[in-house]
Amino acid sequence: MDPNPGTFPILSYVMSRLPSFTPKPTATPSDSDQFDIEQPRAPPTSEIVGQMPHLADPELLASMGRAITDVWQARSVLNLIGERPTHEEVDLARAKLADMEAQLSRQLEEIVLQARPPEIDIHGWRAHQAEKEKQCREEAEKEKRVWKSVIQLDEMHEGYEKLLKDAEKRLERMYESKDGGDDGGDRDGGGDEVNEEVVGILQEAYGKGMERINLSGRRLKLLPEAFGRIHGLVVLDISNNELLAIPDSIAGLQNLEELNLSSNLLESLPDSIGLLQKLKLLNVSGNKLTALPDSICQCRSLVELDVSFNSLSYLPTNIGYELPNLQKLMIQLNKIRSLPSSVCELKSLRYLDAHFNELHGLPIAIGRLTNLEVLNLSSNFTDLKELPETFGDLTNLRELDLSNNQIHALPDTFGRLENLTKLNLEQNPVELPPMEIVNQGVQAIKTFMAKRWFDILLEEERKSSQEMQEQGEGGWLTRSTSWLKNVSGNVIGYLGTAVGSPISPTPRSPRDAYLDQQL
């Protein structure tokens, strides 16, 4: 719930220094050595105060504290209502609400089209229909409440993120005013004007039909709409510029196979990017993206996708269902908390780098990525604590980095990773396998875990055999007991009849005669 010190340094520092914002310590002394990247522990005082010395001014600090009371209030509310739902949960809630709306529309339509019985007058029938419509709406609204609450919770967290950004900018302005004003001046210097070099390249492209254009490192702030009319373009590199947006006209580059947008100032991508059906390589690393458009899943030819070093908190829900050719996925250095379950359907994936995120775990079906060769899950810190049992199905995995997490035990199936040759478990509180095994290297770990897995299977087989044997014996005893009960019942019935024959004139039944004959 608290601002990340890497993203909101001033806000994090102010909140950690003011008593009204600092929660009372409840942790034990041993907890002090742990570090959670989500907590607002400010950077070392000497470091941030060295960069911004006026933060040491008590009056400025107090003024900043008063300026961010809205953050404190919002944080208090969010601490009560819970964590932010995942993007997949929000998508599911929206889909459920859409289904409920469609079902309600059908029900209302049936009510309207229902024929009026002749014995009911028109006014009574209309009142009856209105009552039924009211009941349908009330029932639908009750069912919607749970799903609406998921969306509302997500919207509240989204609003909180915007609130943090506004508060950080507010504190920056307060510091600048204390520092003597903003001396940045007009640094853009008319940067929105189209670069003459770009105009020349456009003119040349129209004349010659260029397939490759490299505009990397030209300090561009604007990409002209006319770029979308270079239909023969195959490779476009506009990395290391100052672009704030990509025009929708980029959809016109129908033959584009490689697009490099890395190291710009992009906060979003246009939805039209999904129309680039031939795109094989997309690099948007080093920007300010907070989300990827769902339409990116329509780029079905994608082989390599690099979205690293952004501010993503989730991936599109259907990303795995729509990108059958994706072999390399780089999502490191983001704020992703969970991978959508559809990721497990990326059957062509060979390389996945998800280090330095906030992953709480992996999808249960991660073992379906049978072609995966390199996996980096390092530096998810206190969030990543375990791996699913299906992890052992990654039989082609060669390199695995799990360093800087909180993993206590490897899954029992780990020994099935026969092709694993490189493993990093540093900075984990590993208890299984024991550290003396871990220190011997990857081969010793695989051997230990394989033997453990074999022993588990043997024990399960032994228990299963024992249960089957007990069931067999129990079945024989049950059948024997049932037979004895039937025989004893017949004999008792016969004896009872025989004893009572002098008194009762009731004739013997055929069954009695049969028993008598046998005796």
N, C-alpha and C positions, 0 to 999 in steps of 0.2 A: 504493500500500500504506500510505502514511503518512496520519495524520489530517489532515483539512482544517482549517486554522486558523480558518475562519469558523464551523465547526460545533463544533469542540473547541478553544477558544482556550487554556485552561490546559494541557491535555495537549500541544497542539502547541508551546506555549512551553517547557514543561519538557523535552520531547524534543529541542528544538533547542538548549537551553542545556547539557545534560549531554553530556560527551564520549562516554560509553558508548552513547548513542543516535544520535549524529551520524555518518553515514558519512564516510569519508575523501574529500576532494574529488578528483574525477577530471576535472572539466570544464576546458576551456581558459578563459583570461581573457575571451574574447569571449562566453562563455556566461553570464557573470555578469549581463549586462544583461537576460537573458530571465527571464520570470516564469511559473512553472507553478502554476496554482491548486491542483493536487493535492499539491504538496510542502508539508511542514510548516514552511515558513519562518514563524516567528512574526511577529505584528504588531510594528511598531516598538517597541523596548524602552520608550521613553519613554511610548508610548501605553498599553500593557497594564500596565506598572508604575505608571503614573499612576493607572489605575483600580484596581489591586490592588497597593498598595505593598509588601505583605509578601512578594511574589514575589522581591524583591531580597535577602531573607534567605537566606544560603547554607545554614543548617541546615534551613530549611523546604524549600528546593529539593532538598537531598539526601534528605530524608525522602520527598518526593514521587517522586523518582527510584526509591527502593527500593519504593515502593508500586505502581509500574507495570511491574515486571519482566515480568509476564505479557504485557503488550502488546509488549514488546521481543522476547520469545520467539516469540509468534505472528507478529509482523511478519517475523522472520527466516525462519520456515517458509514463509510466503506468498510471500516474495521468491524462494524456490527453486522453488515449484511453479507459479507463473505467475499471470496476470491472471484476474479473475473472468469466467466465461462470461456471455454476454448472456442475457436472459430468454428470448429466442426459442430459443437453443441448449439451454437447460435444458428448455423445453417439448418440444422435439424429442426430447431424450434420454428424457424421461418417456413420450412417445408410443411410442418405439421399444421401451422396456422393457415397456410394456403389450402391444404386439403380440407380443413374444417370449414373454411369459407365456401369452397366448392360444394361440399356436402350440404351446408346450410342453404345455399342457393337452390340446389335440387329439391330440398324439402319444401322450401317456400314456393317453388314453382308447382310442385305437386298439390300443395294446398290451394293455390289459385285455380288450377285446372280441374280440381275435383268437382264433379257434378253436384248440383243442389238437389237434395231429395224433394219430391213434390209436396210432402206434408209440412215442410219448413218454409216460412215466408222469407222473402229476400233480405229483409232487415235482420231477422234472426240468424240467417245463414252468414251474413257478413260479420255479425258479432262473433259467431262461432269461429269463422276463419281468422278473425283478428286475435281471438284468444289462443288458437292453435299456433299462430305465427309468433305470438308473444312467448309461448312456452318453448318453442323451438329456439328462439333467439336466446332465452335465458339459459337453456341447457347448453347451447353452444358456447355461451360466454363463460359458463362454469368450467368447461373443458379447456377453454383457451387460457385461463388464468395462469396455469403452470408455465405454459410456453411463453406467454407474454412476459412473465416475470424474468425468464432467462434473458430475453431481448432487452428488457428494461435494465437489468443488472449490467449487461454489456454496454449499453448506452451510458449508464452512469459512470462506468470505468473509463469510457471513451471521453466523456466530459471532464473527468478528473485529469486525464492526460493533457487535454487542452488547457485546463486550469494551471497545471504545472508549467507548461510552456509559457503561458502568459505571465505567470509569477516570476519565472526566470528572467524574462525580458524586462519586467517591471524593476526587478532588482538591479539588472544591468544598467538601466537608465538612471536609477538612483545613485549607483556607484559612479557613473560617468559625470553626473552633475556635481557630486562631491569632489571628483577628480579635476574639476575645472571645465566641464563641458565636453562635448563630442568634437574632437579635432579630426575626425575622419574625413569631413568635408564631403564633396561630391566625388566619391571614389569611382563611381560607375562611369562618369565622364561620357554620357551618351552611349552607353554600351548596348542599348536596344537597337541601335542602327545596324543594318546589315553590313557585314564586313565586305570590303571591295573584293578581296581575294575570293570570298565565297561566291560573289556574283560572277566573277570571271570563270570559276570552276563550273558553275551552273551553265553558263553560255557554252563552254567547251563541251560539257556533257551532252547538251542538246544536239550539238553539231556532230560529235563523234560517237555518241552512244557508249560512254564509259561504263566499264564493269566494276571498277574499283575506285573508291574515293577515300583519301586519308586526310582528315582535318584535325588530327590529334594535336593538342597543345597550342591552339591558336587563340585562346582566351575568348572563345565565342560565347555570347550570351543569348543568342537567338538563332534558331535553325529555320530558314525560310520555308513556307508552305510549298514552294516550287520544287523542293527536293522530291516530293511525292510523285512528280511527273517524269522522273528518270527511270523508266520502266525496265531498262536493261541492267540496272545496278545489281551486282551480286554481293559485293563486300563494301560496307560503310563503317568507317572508324571515325567517331567524333568524341573520343575519350579525352580526358584531361583538359576540359574546358570549363565554362561557368554556366552551362545551360540550366535553366530553371524548368523547362518544359519541352516536350516533344510534340510537334503538331500532329493532329489526327490524319493529315494527308500522307503520313508515312505508310498507311495501308496501301498506297498506290505502288509501292515497291514490291510487286508481285513475284519477282525473281530473286529477291534478296535472300542470301543464305547465311551471311555473317553480319551481325550488328554489334558494335562495341560502343556502349554508352557509359563506360566506367569513369569514375572520378569526375563527376559533375555535381550539380546541386539539385538534382531531380528529387521531388517529393512524391511524385506519382508517375505512372505510365499511362498512355492513352488506351482506352478499351479497343481501339482499332488495331492494336498490335496483334490481336488474335487473328487478323486476316492475312498475316504473313505465313502462308501455308508452306512455303519452301524453306523457312528459316531453320537452320541447323545449329547455329551457335549464337547465343545471346548472353552478353556480359553487361550487367548493370551494377556491378560492385562499386563500392565507394561512393554511394549517393546518400540521400536522406529519405529513402523509401520506407514507409510505415506499413505498406501492404502491396501485394501484387494484384493486378486485376484478374478476375476469374477468367476473362477471355484469353489469358495467356495459355490456358489449357487447350485452346484450339490450335496452337502452333504444333501440330502433331508430328512434324518432321524434326523437332528439336532433338539433338544428340547431346548437347552440352549447355547447361544453364548455370550461370554464376550470378548469385544475388547476395554475395557476401558483403560484409562491412556496410550494413544498412541499419535500419531500426525496425526490422520486421518482427512482429510478435506471433505470426502464424503464416502458414502456407495455404493456398486455395484448397478447399475441401476435396475437389475432384482431380487434383493434379496427377494422381497415380493412374486414374482410369483413362485419361485422355492422352498421355504421352508415352506410347508404347516403345518408342525408339530411344528414349533418354538413357544415356550411358554414364553421364557425369553430372552430379548435382552438388553444388557448393553453396552452403547456406551458413557458413561460419561467421562469427562476429556479428550476431544479431541478438534479438531478445525472444527467440522462439521458445515457447513453454511446452509445446507438444507437437508431434508429427501427426498429420491426419492418417487415419487407417488406410486410406487409398494408396499411400506411399508403398505399401507392401505389394502393390500390383505393378510396380515398375520392374517388370521381368527382365529388361535389358540392362538395368543399372549395374555398373561395375565399380563406381567410385562415389562415395558419399562422405562429405566433410561437414560435420555439424558441431565443430568445437567452438567453445566460447559462446554458448547460448544459455538458456535457462531451462533445459529439458528436464522434466520430472520422470521420464521413462521412455520406453520404446513401445510401439504398437505390439500387441500380442502375436500378430501374424508376421512379424519381421522376418521369420525364417523362410518366407516365400521368396526372398531376394536371393535365389540360389546362384545367380551369376555375380553377386557382389564380391569384389576382390580386395578393396581398400575401404576401411571404415574408421573415421576419426570422431570420437565422442569425448575428447578430452576437454577439461576446463569448463564443465557444467557445474562444478563446485558442489555445494551442499544439496543441489536439486536432484542430481542423478545418483540413486542409491542402489538400484538393482537392475538386472537384465532378465528378460523373459526366458522361460525354459526352451522356447522355440529357437533360441539363439544358436543352438547346436546344429540347426538345419542349414546354416550358412556354410555349406561344405566347400565352397570355392574361395573362402576368405583367406587372404595371404597376410594382410597387414591390419592390425587392430591397435588403436591408441585409446586407452581408458584413463589416462593420467589425470590427476587433479579433480577427482570426484569423491563420492562418499560410498563407494562400493565395498561391502563387507564380505560378500561371497559371490563366487562365479557360479553360474547355473550348472546343475548336475550334468547337462548335456554338452558342456564345454569341450569335453574330451573327444567329441566327434568332429572337431575342426581339424581334419587331417592335414590340410594344406597350409595351415597357419605357420608362418615362419618368423613373424615379427610381432611382438606384443609389448606394450608399455603399460604397466600398472602402478607407476610411481605416484606418490601422494594419494594413496587410498588406504583406508583402515582395513585391509584385507585380512580375513580370518580363515577363509576357505578358498584355496588351499593354504596351509600354514606358510608363514614367511620363509622358513628354511627351504621350502619347495619353490616358492616364487623367486628367491635369490638364485636358484640354479638355472633359471631360464625357461624359455617357452616350451622346449621339449619335455622338461621335467614336469611342468604344469600340465601339459596335455596327457602325459603318461599317468600322473596322479589322478586327474579328473576322469580319464578313461577307465582306470581300475575301479574308481569309486562308482562310476556309472554301471560297470559290469557287476559289481557287488550288489547294487540296488536292484538290478534286473534279476539276479539270482535269488535274492531275498523275496522279491515279488513272486517269482515262479514257485518258490518253495511254499509260500503262503497260499498261493492259488491251488497247488496240488493238495495241500493239507485240507483246505476247505472242501475241495471236490471229494476227497476221501471221506471226510466227516459227513458230507451230504449223502454219499453212497451208503455208508453204514447207517446213518439215520433213516434213510429210505427203507432199508431192509427191516430195521426194527419196527418201523411204522407199519409196513405191510404184515409182518408177523403178528404184531399186536392186534391189528384189525381182524386177521383171520381167527385168532384165538377168541376175540370178542364175539364173532359170529357163531363159532362152534359152541362156546359156553352159553350163549343166548339160546341156541336151539335146544341144547341139553336141558337147561333150566326150564324151558317151556315144556319140554316133554315130561320131565319129572313132576312139574307142577300139575300137569294134566293127569298123570298116572296116579298121583297121591290123592287128587280130588275126585277120582272116578267113583269110589264107593258112595260118596255123598251126592255128587252131581250127576244127573242122568244125561248130561250133554255128551253127544257122541264125539268120538275122536275125529279130528280133521285128517285129510290125506297126508298132511305133513307129519302128524303124530304117528300114523301107521308106518310111514317111511322110516322115521327115526326108530320106531320100535323094531322094525324088521332088521335095521342095521345093527341094533344092539344084540 
